[in-house]
Each structure stands twice: as C-alpha cells, then as structure tokens.
Amino acid sequence: MMVMAPVGELAGQGWAQMGALSLAFVLSAGIGLEREVRQKSAGLRTHTLVGFAAALMMLVSKYGFADVLGEHVTLDPSRVAAQIVSGIGFIGAGLIFVRGDAVRGLTTAAAVWLTAGVGMAAGAGLWLLAIVVTVGYFMTVFILTPLADRLPRSKYAPSRLQLTYREGRGVLRSALAECTHRGFGVDELSVEQRSGKRIPEAVSLSLTVHGAGSITELTTALSEIDGVLAVVSLDANTAAL
C-alpha cells in the first residue's frame, strides 16, 4: 500500500523547509553581525537577506515546479543554483571600491559570496556543510587574519603612508631621514593638499615606501616628529577586513 505524504511536504512547505530557512537565517545573520561590528559597507541586514534569499531560491528550485512535472516534462534544479552564483556577483562587485592603486571591499564581497553559498547549502538540506562553512568563516576572520599580520614582510612589498604636517619646520627632511634610518626606501612622494582651511600651512603628503622593517613602528616614529599632525597607513585601511 502506498503511503501518501502530507500535503505540506508535497508542496515543499513542511517543517523540513522551515528548518532549512531558519538555519540559513541564523547562520547568515551570524556572518552579517561580524561584518556589522567591523562597520563594513555590507553588514547584518545585507548578509542576512542574501543567505535567506539564497535558501529560498534553492527550495523553490527543488519543490516549486513539482506540479508541472510529468512524463514529458523534466527539470534541472541545479540551474537555479548556478544563477544564484552568477547573480550574487553583481552585489559583490558593488562592494569593491578602487581608489588609485588601493582596492577596498574585497573581503566583504567574498563574505557576501560565501553567505550566499551557506544559504544555498541550507536550502538544499546540506545543514552540516552550511554549519561547517560558517565556522570556517569565523576561523578565517579571527585566527588567520592575526596570523597573516605576523608573517614576515617582504622588503619588496610597497606600503603607502599619508603624512600631514605643518609646513616650514623641516618635517619632510626629518621624515625621510627616519624612513632611511629604519631601513625603508622611498619610491614615490607627492603633495596632495596645501594650506587646509582648518589648519593653515598644513601639508598632506603621500609617500610609498618599501623595506623589511615594521611599518607600524615606522608610522609611530613619524607621528612623534615635531610638527607632524597625523600619519595614516593607507595599506592598513585597505587591507582591513
């Protein structure tokens, strides 16, 4: 005797599907919360909606066309999954900003892409994979990031600094001497702004340096020079997750 499944299950609207959507919501919100705390362009709401919607699309792909299937009608559920992967690229591209030779937003764009994958896995019923990937995301953010910062720096890797100082005090000469003293060579040097409205006779200088020394220690040393108003490591802002 054939056992009939509940109507809700046949329509793909049973407790199993509700559980898949709930799992996608929770995992996506967890990733988005981390992005929100770091004040990134895509935060809690964006990541939650991306993962939640991806799970819904997977469920629609699996169950939404059951009423049209027949002897002469066949469907490929994987086509929707492929379109999700392609479509999420547009959101990721909108999160990447290029300013000069500095690129920002790559990690956030990758996080959105990963969140879509987590939602797809949850919607497909692969709950274990969705959870493992979410755990892997947090391991990457909280373990691999500090580890990468401690890796030895190549002396050929350039770093960009922005130095703001008062003009007429010999600050530039002292700053270049400090760079040389700490084993850094100066590749490029350009004045971005002179005589700011708030600080008269202020100069904003952009310089690119390379060397095997610590860029953090160099930044600290430059900030202690008399007449220096601010020192910003542009690479630190760019590489921040």
C-alpha positions, 0 to 999 in steps of 0.5 A: 500500500502506498503511503501518501505524504502530507500535503505540506511536504508535497508542496515543499512547505513542511517543517523540513523547509522551515528548518532549512530557512531558519538555519540559513537565517541564523547562520547568515545573520551570524556572518552579517553581525561580524561584518556589522561590528567591523562597520563594513559597507555590507553588514547584518541586514545585507548578509542576512537577506542574501543567505535567506534569499539564497535558501529560498531560491534553492527550495523553490528550485527543488519543490516549486515546479513539482506540479508541472512535472510529468512524463514529458516534462523534466527539470534541472534544479541545479540551474537555479543554483548556478544563477544564484552564483552568477547573480550574487556577483553583481552585489559583490562587485558593488562592494569593491571600491578602487581608489588609485592603486588601493582596492577596498571591499574585497573581503566583504564581497567574498563574505557576501559570496560565501553567505550566499553559498551557506544559504544555498547549502541550507536550502538544499538540506546540506545543514552540516556543510552550511554549519561547517562553512560558517565556522570556517568563516569565523576561523578565517576572520579571527585566527588567520587574519592575526596570523597573516599580520605576523608573517614576515614582510617582504622588503619588496612589498610597497606600503603607502603612508599619508603624512600631514604636517605643518609646513616650514619646520623641516618635517619632510627632511626629518621624515625621510631621514627616519624612513632611511634610518629604519631601513625603508626606501622611498619610491614615490612622494607627492603633495596632495593638499596645501594650506587646509582651511582648518589648519593653515600651512598644513601639508598632506603628503603621500609617500610609498615606501618599501623595506623589511622593517615594521611599518607600524613602528615606522608610522609611530616614529613619524607621528612623534616628529615635531610638527607632524599632525597625523600619519595614516597607513593607507595599506592598513585601511585597505587591507582591513577586513 
